[in-house]
Amino acid sequence: MTTLPVIGAADLKIRRIYCVGQNYRAHTLEMGGDPDRAPPFFFTKPADAILPSGATMPYPPMTEALEHEVELVVALSAGGRDIPPAQATALIHGYAVGLDMTRRDLQASAKRDGRPWDMAKGFDHSAPCGPLTRIEETGPLTQGAIRLLVDGDLRQHGNIADMIWSVAEVIAELSRYNTLAPGDLIFTGTPAGVGKVHPGNRLDAHIDGLLDLSITIGER
């Protein structure tokens, strides 16, 4: 079973990885969506798509457009169904910095043809994630800078306060579709500025109050 390091505690066993699409206004607009109308929507990645900080991510096959999306990751210590937003924060185990790596050309063709995104989002090593910091150490995270640098150049920046749907609302909405459980991770969306990466690029991701995440893109 895939695990994720937790600062000052035992590793967390990962059950499922859920991701929220288009949860920042500027990113929704750059992807052609409507931030004033669209409710949250979800997709998944396999648990073994986790890649630890400091690792090299092999450039995946079947794409010429591997793109980065820096995100706040929320890990759950408890779960349930139809969770009210007011109770959602009590389920959080901790937070981490993550990257939703995307084969954008495959996603674009899937959108065009009305097909699933699985091969665009759920491929090997597609969920780099830093160590978890427990909520007891951070308190509920509702604001803080989020950014991504590629080879030292700023690509993405924003604030997690800019989410269209808050973390608590995301957890509550997701629990309407699936029963949530300990070990579930939720990637909560990305700010604007997504773009391509290439072999040899170093990605440094940051969210205030959490340990940074760094990976290198490997050869094809």
Helices and strands as residue ranges (DSSP letters): E 3-6, E 9-13, E 17-21, H 25-30, E 41-45, G 47-49, E 50-52, E 56-57, E 66-68, E 70-76, H 85-88, G 89-91, E 92-99, E 102-103, H 104-113, H 118-121, E 127-129, E 133-134, H 135-138, E 145-150, E 153-159, G 160-162, H 167-174, E 185-187, E 195-196, E 202-207, E 213-217
